[in-house]
Amino acid sequence: MKEDEHTRDGSREMATDIMATSTTKLTLFHSILLTRSLLNMRLASLRSGSEITGLRELASREKEKSNTSRNLLHRSLTSQKLERVEDEMEDFGMFARMMNGFEEERRIMEQRNAELKLLLKAALLDLNFLAQSKVY
């Protein structure tokens, strides 16, 4: 019976050693997995940090492009407004020349009207003279 007790004690010892070793190995394995997971998270964090930096740079470039586009649009709109103003000034110039032509024509017509009034006055005097002298 002593062998059986001794064998049982040995078996228990062996089982305890196996459990202790297994627990140590499992703990070590879990520590390795945890460390690996933490490293992966840190790498992901670093990658996302560099991605964020990349995104900031991209956003900065896009903002510069936007400012450039906005400046181009502003210049384009300004030049279009300037062209419209120049067109309006040209139209106004044409209108002013046309009005000046009308004014000149009116002045000439006033002179002719005055000349015709004088001629009509002279003709009236001639008719009165002829009517008084009864010579025709």
C-alpha positions, 0 to 999 in steps of 0.5 A: 500500500505504501507504493500506492500512496507513494505513487499517488503522492507522486502523481499528485506532485506531477499533476501539481507541477504540470498545472503550475507549468501550464499556468506559467506557460498560459500566463506567459502566453497571455502576456505575449498576446497582450504585449503583441496586442499592445504593440499592434495598438501602438503601431496603429496609433503611430500609423493613424498619427502619421495618417493624421499628419498626412491628412493635415498636409492634404487639407493644407494643400487643398486649402491653398488650392481653394484659395488659389481657385478663389483668387482666380475666380475673383480675378475672373469676376473682376475682369468680367465686371471690368469688361461690362463696365467698359462695354457700358462706357463704350455704349455710353460713348456711342450714346453720347456721340449720337446725342452730340450728333442730334444736338448738332443737327438741332443747332443746324435746323435752328439756323435754317429755321432762322434763315427761313423766317428771314426769307419769309419776312422778306417775301411778306414785305415784297408781297405787301409792297406789290399789293400796295403798288398793284403791280404784278 
